[in-house]
Amino acid sequence: MSQNELDAAVAEFMRTRGVTRCPTACAVPTHADVAETDRAALRDYSAAKEAARLEKTKVYQLIV
């Protein structure tokens, strides 16, 4: 597979699957150079997970 064919296959996959950014960059912190939009998405994701965790803890403490 040539580089052009590979690039076309990756572009087709991303277009058909609706992939807009690297899922790895949005899942865990990294030491690589990551676009500011991806860093912001990771911060938002982390904040939302932490808020959900705190809410779940608060609800659990009310039950117990």
Buried (B, 14 or more C-beta within 10 A) or exposed (E): EEEEEEEEEEEEEEEEEEEEBEEEBBEEEEEEEBEEEBBEBBEEEEEEEEEEEEEEEEEEEEEE
